[in-house]
Amino acid sequence: MNTITTTNFNFPNQKSVYRGKVREVYNINDELLVMIATDRLSAFDVVMPKGIPYKGQILNQIATKFMELTQDIVPNWLIATPDPNVAIGHLCEPFKVEMVIRGYLSGHAAREYALGKRIICGVAMEEGLKENDKFETPIITPTTKAENGSHDEDISREAILAKGIVSEEDYLVLEKYTRDLYQRGTEIAANRGLILVDTKYEFGKTKDGVIVLIDEIHTPDSSRYFYAEGYQDRQDKGEEQKQLSKEFVRRWLIENGFQGKEGQQIPNMTDKYIETVSERYIELYEKILGEEFVKADISNINERIEQNVFQFLKS
């Protein structure tokens, strides 16, 4: 199936292009950003060799929908979505931290906990927890925002302030916005029979100095979801949780000897496995948004995106 794994557009008044792990961002006249969600799949900060059909559309549409659903509590960068894979918004200066918030002991936090660590990013975790238990209060565990090819790294609030990465005044706003967004996301997920386990947010500053939410929000790439039904029963029995997130890809990679460490080879993803990954992404879209996923025309994705963005910029 056709996928979009790289772009090479030349839009009117284009100044530069930033290529992230999954998204490619075009700077238009130092005023707008055209953010294109590709079908690339990243795990352990490594981009997999093959794209996942419809993944970019799914990420973009979930993120932009949640921007709309949260704009009453946190301002965001979004202006328009002229194409299923594209979001256009205000150019912002991004903060060099990602705000990770965890309501449950899962993923990276669970792996650290299993190693005997009880403090993560300067935040203490309770004793006696088992994987996927709920924290008494959600914890914020920031990471540095990695440059191309490097790994995000845990960092404490104290270190962020001491190094001057973010001012204390701004960081207090980031913390408040992170908790408010997670609370709203938790409520929306609960209405869909899901648990928002953990997630991350990125923020930036507009030219007017306003702190806004940027990039993605509550997508399967940035978040982990469990099914609420049967959650406690599975915990009591020590069973794995039924989840919708990218964690199933990470686990498959771990089982096949890959965790993004030096010298490790990325295992081959067969077409059949890639199809199952695509189906899982579609499943999450439909569960979290409560609506059927409508597949966009992918006969010529690059041409479709180019035409839609050009039309928007001309208007």
NUTOR-600660 format. One record per residue (C-alpha): x, y, z; chain; residue in three letters. Coordinates in pm, whole numbers, plus 50000, padded with zeros to 5 digits. Each point is the difference from the previous one (the first is absolute). Example, Ala and Ser with C-alpha at 12.3 -4.5 7.8 and 13.67 -1.06 7.14 Angstrom:
2
    c1    c2    c3 kette rest
 51230 49550 50780     A  ALA
 50137 50344 49934     A  SER
This chain:
315
    c1    c2    c3 kette rest
 50000 50000 50000     A  MET
 50109 50357 49936     A  ASN
 50153 50185 50292     A  THR
 50164 50339 50040     A  ILE
 50340 49969 50167     A  THR
 50174 50314 49872     A  THR
 49906 50329 49833     A  THR
 50179 50250 49784     A  ASN
 49758 50288 49946     A  PHE
 50073 50354 49897     A  ASN
 49714 50215 50128     A  PHE
 49956 50376 49936     A  PRO
 50218 50211 50235     A  ASN
 50160 49687 50144     A  GLN
 50298 50081 50222     A  LYS
 50115 49663 50136     A  SER
 49904 49641 50076     A  VAL
 50043 49810 50327     A  TYR
 49981 49622 49979     A  ARG
 49911 49830 50328     A  GLY
 49963 49631 50071     A  LYS
 49644 49993 49868     A  VAL
 49903 50352 49894     A  ARG
 50148 50237 49742     A  GLU
 49949 50370 50069     A  VAL
 50018 50272 49736     A  TYR
 50064 50360 50108     A  ASN
 49794 50244 49791     A  ILE
 50138 50352 50011     A  ASN
 50086 49970 50372     A  ASP
 49628 50030 50073     A  GLU
 49836 49662 49939     A  LEU
 50101 49639 50044     A  LEU
 49871 49728 49768     A  VAL
 50027 49677 50199     A  MET
 49974 49680 49798     A  ILE
 49938 49675 50187     A  ALA
 50178 49726 49807     A  THR
 49939 49627 50027     A  ASP
 50340 49945 50163     A  ARG
 50004 49789 50316     A  LEU
 50243 50086 50279     A  SER
 50079 49782 50301     A  ALA
 50282 50034 50255     A  PHE
 50083 50327 49814     A  ASP
 50079 49801 49684     A  VAL
 49802 50034 49676     A  VAL
 49896 49665 49858     A  MET
 50087 49927 49635     A  PRO
 49639 49965 49878     A  LYS
 49699 50229 50027     A  GLY
 49663 49904 50149     A  ILE
 49699 50060 49771     A  PRO
 49772 50285 50122     A  TYR
 50210 50061 50313     A  LYS
 50071 50364 49913     A  GLY
 49635 50072 49931     A  GLN
 49900 49835 50328     A  ILE
 50255 50194 50208     A  LEU
 49914 50331 49837     A  ASN
 49625 49960 50033     A  GLN
 50012 49885 50363     A  ILE
 50237 50283 50094     A  ALA
 49801 50274 49826     A  THR
 49672 49870 50143     A  LYS
 50144 50012 50353     A  PHE
 50132 50351 49933     A  MET
 49638 50100 49937     A  GLU
 49878 49813 50310     A  LEU
 50253 50169 50231     A  THR
 50030 50354 49860     A  GLN
 49770 50131 50274     A  ASP
 50256 49906 50269     A  ILE
 50334 50034 49815     A  VAL
 50071 50216 49693     A  PRO
 50161 49819 49706     A  ASN
 50190 50076 49681     A  TRP
 49745 49857 49750     A  LEU
 49840 50208 49721     A  ILE
 49876 49749 49742     A  ALA
 50011 49639 49875     A  THR
 49983 50025 49619     A  PRO
 50094 49634 49948     A  ASP
 49951 49680 50205     A  PRO
 50378 49984 50063     A  ASN
 50058 50374 50049     A  VAL
 49963 50253 50280     A  ALA
 50084 50369 49946     A  ILE
 50058 50233 50291     A  GLY
 50192 50293 50145     A  HIS
 50378 49988 50005     A  LEU
 50112 49958 50361     A  CYS
 50328 49973 50188     A  GLU
 49979 49652 50154     A  PRO
 50103 49934 50359     A  PHE
 50287 49751 50009     A  LYS
 49820 49760 50231     A  VAL
 49718 49752 49953     A  GLU
 49749 49995 50284     A  MET
 49925 49635 50077     A  VAL
 49722 49925 50247     A  ILE
 49931 49654 50141     A  ARG
 49688 49883 50181     A  GLY
 50117 49639 50016     A  TYR
 50323 49802 50044     A  LEU
 50045 49897 49639     A  SER
 50250 50003 49715     A  GLY
 50329 50175 50074     A  HIS
 49904 50072 50362     A  ALA
 49917 49631 50058     A  ALA
 50330 49893 49845     A  ARG
 50188 50239 50232     A  GLU
 49796 49882 50300     A  TYR
 50083 49637 49919     A  ALA
 50370 50093 50019     A  LEU
 49945 50112 50361     A  GLY
 49978 50373 49933     A  LYS
 49746 50189 50206     A  ARG
 50074 50350 49875     A  ILE
 49943 50104 49640     A  ILE
 50072 50354 49879     A  CYS
 50035 50106 50362     A  GLY
 49653 49870 50086     A  VAL
 49955 49723 50258     A  ALA
 49790 49697 49913     A  MET
 49818 49809 50273     A  GLU
 50130 49667 50127     A  GLU
 49810 49679 49945     A  GLY
 49869 50074 49652     A  LEU
 49977 49750 49720     A  LYS
 50001 50074 49628     A  GLU
 49691 50194 49882     A  ASN
 49886 50094 50352     A  ASP
 49849 50346 50028     A  LYS
 50204 50272 50172     A  PHE
 49830 50177 50287     A  GLU
 50056 50325 49809     A  THR
 50120 50033 49639     A  PRO
 50372 50082 49982     A  ILE
 50176 50227 49751     A  ILE
 50325 49852 49867     A  THR
 50150 50236 49740     A  PRO
 50254 49906 49737     A  THR
 50244 50206 49802     A  THR
 49890 50049 49641     A  LYS
 50244 49799 49792     A  ALA
 50176 50133 49693     A  GLU
 49991 49789 49683     A  ASN
 50103 49643 50065     A  GLY
 50066 50033 50372     A  SER
 49798 49869 50292     A  HIS
 49767 50199 50222     A  ASP
 50135 49995 50355     A  GLU
 49825 50021 50335     A  ASP
 50054 50328 50180     A  ILE
 49869 50139 50328     A  SER
 49811 50324 50053     A  ARG
 50291 50121 50212     A  GLU
 50254 49931 49723     A  ALA
 49784 50175 49739     A  ILE
 49990 50314 50215     A  LEU
 50366 49979 50109     A  ALA
 50119 49970 49639     A  LYS
 49774 50281 49886     A  GLY
 49830 49778 49740     A  ILE
 49667 50152 50103     A  VAL
 49939 50294 50234     A  SER
 49819 49926 50325     A  GLU
 49712 50227 49898     A  GLU
 49950 49813 49674     A  ASP
 50053 49658 50154     A  TYR
 49717 50056 50247     A  LEU
 49771 50069 49703     A  VAL
 50123 49685 49822     A  LEU
 49928 49790 50310     A  GLU
 49649 50146 50039     A  LYS
 49918 49950 49632     A  TYR
 50135 49644 50013     A  THR
 49777 49909 50295     A  ARG
 49695 50173 49848     A  ASP
 50045 49825 49663     A  LEU
 50051 49662 50164     A  TYR
 49686 50048 50209     A  GLN
 49796 50087 49690     A  ARG
 50151 49710 49807     A  GLY
 49922 49764 50289     A  THR
 49636 50111 50000     A  GLU
 49961 49961 49623     A  ILE
 50166 49656 50009     A  ALA
 49772 49886 50283     A  ALA
 49695 50093 49793     A  ASN
 50135 49766 49730     A  ARG
 50067 49711 50239     A  GLY
 50374 50068 50006     A  LEU
 50266 50100 50254     A  ILE
 50255 50264 49899     A  LEU
 50301 49841 50169     A  VAL
 50273 50248 49914     A  ASP
 50075 50257 49732     A  THR
 50231 50282 49903     A  LYS
 49946 50358 49893     A  TYR
 50217 50252 49823     A  GLU
 49966 50375 50031     A  PHE
 50134 50306 49826     A  GLY
 49982 50379 50015     A  LYS
 49842 50215 49733     A  THR
 50161 50323 49881     A  LYS
 49768 50177 50245     A  ASP
 50144 49798 50290     A  GLY
 49694 49780 50049     A  VAL
 50067 49640 50113     A  ILE
 49806 49760 49778     A  VAL
 49965 49626 49949     A  LEU
 50179 49882 49685     A  ILE
 50064 49676 49810     A  ASP
 49781 49700 50097     A  GLU
 49761 49925 50283     A  ILE
 49847 49674 50123     A  HIS
 50110 49797 49696     A  THR
 50117 49637 50018     A  PRO
 50355 50125 49936     A  ASP
 49999 50236 50297     A  SER
 49762 49817 50233     A  SER
 49915 49664 50147     A  ARG
 49641 49882 50043     A  TYR
 49853 49702 50185     A  PHE
 49648 49862 49964     A  TYR
 49816 50095 50320     A  ALA
 49779 49690 50000     A  GLU
 50183 49723 50181     A  GLY
 50294 50221 50101     A  TYR
 49979 49927 50373     A  GLN
 49927 49633 49948     A  ASP
 50309 49964 49782     A  ARG
 50210 50185 50260     A  GLN
 49875 49777 50280     A  ASP
 50088 49689 49796     A  LYS
 50337 50134 49894     A  GLY
 49901 49989 49634     A  GLU
 50115 50234 49725     A  GLU
 49771 50293 49932     A  GLN
 49808 50023 49675     A  LYS
 50138 50317 49852     A  GLN
 49990 50230 49701     A  LEU
 50333 50172 49950     A  SER
 50334 49963 49828     A  LYS
 50116 49781 50290     A  GLU
 49900 49686 49806     A  PHE
 50260 50096 49736     A  VAL
 50267 50058 50267     A  ARG
 49926 49661 50155     A  ARG
 50021 49829 49661     A  TRP
 50337 50166 49941     A  LEU
 50127 49898 50346     A  ILE
 49888 49640 49937     A  GLU
 50197 50013 49675     A  ASN
 50317 50128 50168     A  GLY
 49975 50374 49933     A  PHE
 49986 50290 50246     A  GLN
 50179 50266 49797     A  GLY
 50336 49920 50156     A  LYS
 50329 50022 49815     A  GLU
 50076 49695 49788     A  GLY
 49643 49871 49998     A  GLN
 49832 49927 49666     A  GLN
 49644 50111 49930     A  ILE
 49798 49680 49942     A  PRO
 49821 49962 49667     A  ASN
 49638 50109 50005     A  MET
 49807 49787 49752     A  THR
 49716 50146 49796     A  ASP
 49758 49794 50209     A  LYS
 50136 50142 50327     A  TYR
 49989 50355 49859     A  ILE
 49635 49944 49910     A  GLU
 49924 49900 50361     A  THR
 50174 50315 50127     A  VAL
 49787 50211 49765     A  SER
 49686 49824 50124     A  GLU
 50096 50069 50364     A  ARG
 50043 50371 49922     A  TYR
 49660 50010 49831     A  ILE
 49849 49821 50302     A  GLU
 50137 50263 50236     A  LEU
 49871 50282 49778     A  TYR
 49649 49858 50006     A  GLU
 50006 49922 50373     A  LYS
 50138 50333 50121     A  ILE
 49801 50224 49764     A  LEU
 49685 49787 49997     A  GLY
 49962 50026 49624     A  GLU
 50078 49789 49695     A  GLU
 50338 50055 49836     A  PHE
 49961 50114 49638     A  VAL
 50303 49903 49793     A  LYS
 50131 50281 49781     A  ALA
 50094 49942 49636     A  ASP
 50358 49870 50009     A  ILE
 50044 49939 49627     A  SER
 50237 50300 49990     A  ASN
 50044 50139 50350     A  ILE
 50276 50250 49921     A  ASN
 49805 50157 49713     A  GLU
 49684 50020 50214     A  ARG
 50182 50172 50286     A  ILE
 50180 50241 49768     A  GLU
 49678 50109 49830     A  GLN
 49809 50048 50326     A  ASN
 50277 50199 50169     A  VAL
 50058 50220 49693     A  PHE
 49627 50074 49984     A  GLN
 49992 50098 50369     A  PHE
 50308 50223 49979     A  LEU
 49864 50179 49691     A  LYS
 49675 50072 50182     A  SER
